[in-house]
Amino acid sequence: MLKSLLHNRLSGLLLLAIVIFVLPVFFNNPFHYDMATQIAIYATTVVGLNLLVGFAGQISLGHAGFFGVGAYFSAIMTGVYGWPPVITLLLGAVLVGFLAFVVGRPILRLKGYYLSMATLALGFIIAIIINNEGWLTGGPDGMPVPSLSVFGWELSTFSSYSFLGMTISGSLAWYWLAGVLLLLGVWLAQNLIDSPIGRALRSVHGSEVAASVVGVDTARFKNLVFVISAVYASLMGSLYAHFQGFITPDIAGFMESIILVTMVVLGGMGSTIGVILGAVLLTLLPQLLADFHEYEMMMFGLILMLTMIFMPKGLLPTTQRFIRSRLSKKKGEQA
């Protein structure tokens, strides 16, 4: 059993690492690298969100609020007060984790529609604060964000760097940074899933009453995973702010939260690789539908609706089930 878990975990990580390593071969310009970097940032965010939604069964419709707090904390502390970006990124995660811990205790006592409305309200409150406190955040106009610097090495998409005798572009450097962080985020999530904490989360998802009967402290584990998913969002929000160089309150808005949840549902709740696939599709889809202009949102909604009707478990789990059924059918015919 343990060998099987390790095999599945390592094979998924290895496949993801190979994809990240090979993809640059097919990129022709900086735009491709920038899109891949955005995908990696969103994918890492939803890997954390999947722990909450897919494994613990707790919905969050305001998760972009945590993403936005991380982004604005880094923007303000580096741009206004001159703090080192790495320090602000980590402190922002601590701040967001504490915020999630404080609000998670009362919110996660709710269930179903009530929990959805409470997390939605939390996201609205954060977005309103960012919009209204223009003296600090720039308000609806947004604010610039300094480049990310690590130990004096400034990372910018407009620069080039020398590494091991090779010259690499800033876009490629950002791609590798985001790719490595995605691998790290997936590794941490999969280790958590296969740990006793992960088994407790799955029991909470199955039945909170049954989990409580066997001794699982459901309130503690729900709050724990809420904090972990919020920290994922904060770290990626900070990274996104430095990558873009300019942010607006839209990154903490309602639509952004819906997109994050949709990435999880579309790819497959409870599937770490599946939610990464969801992030890839929902990040690329607006680019693919850009030629349709007026009909873009309608086609976007239609694609999602058809996916949910015919693949209610998500793209990856449904595809895996189809392949397994076909293979078992062929084995039965051969026997």
Stockholm file with secondary structure:
# STOCKHOLM 1.0

chainA/1-335         MLKSLLHNRLSGLLLLAIVIFVLPVFFNNPFHYDMATQIAIYATTVVGLNLLVGFAGQISLGHAGFFGVGAYFSAIMTGVYGWPPVITLLLGAVLVGFLAFVVGRPILRLKGYYLSMATLALGFIIAIIINNEGWLTGGPDGMPVPSLSVFGWELSTFSSYSFLGMTISGSLAWYWLAGVLLLLGVWLAQNLIDSPIGRALRSVHGSEVAASVVGVDTARFKNLVFVISAVYASLMGSLYAHFQGFITPDIAGFMESIILVTMVVLGGMGSTIGVILGAVLLTLLPQLLADFHEYEMMMFGLILMLTMIFMPKGLLPTTQRFIRSRLSKKKGEQA
#=GR chainA/1-335 SS CHHHHHHHHHHHHHHHHHHHHHGGGGCCSHHHHHHHHHHHHHHHHHHHHHIIIIISCCCCSCTHHHHHHHHHHHHHHHHTSCCCHHHHHHHHHHHHHHHHHHHHHHHTTCCHHHHHHHHHHHHHHHHHHHHHCHHHHCGGGCEECCCEEETTEEECTTCEEEETTEEEEHHHHHHHHHHHHHHHHHHHHHHHHTSHHHHHHHHHHHCHHHHHHTTCCHHHHHHHHHHHHHHHHHHHHHHHHHHHSEECGGGGSHHHHHHHHHHHHHHCTTCHHHHHHHHHHHHHHHHHTGGGGGGHHHHHHHHHHHHHHHCTTCHHHHHHHHHHHHHHHHHHHHC
#=GC SS_cons         CHHHHHHHHHHHHHHHHHHHHHGGGGCCSHHHHHHHHHHHHHHHHHHHHHIIIIISCCCCSCTHHHHHHHHHHHHHHHHTSCCCHHHHHHHHHHHHHHHHHHHHHHHTTCCHHHHHHHHHHHHHHHHHHHHHCHHHHCGGGCEECCCEEETTEEECTTCEEEETTEEEEHHHHHHHHHHHHHHHHHHHHHHHHTSHHHHHHHHHHHCHHHHHHTTCCHHHHHHHHHHHHHHHHHHHHHHHHHHHSEECGGGGSHHHHHHHHHHHHHHCTTCHHHHHHHHHHHHHHHHHTGGGGGGHHHHHHHHHHHHHHHCTTCHHHHHHHHHHHHHHHHHHHHC
//
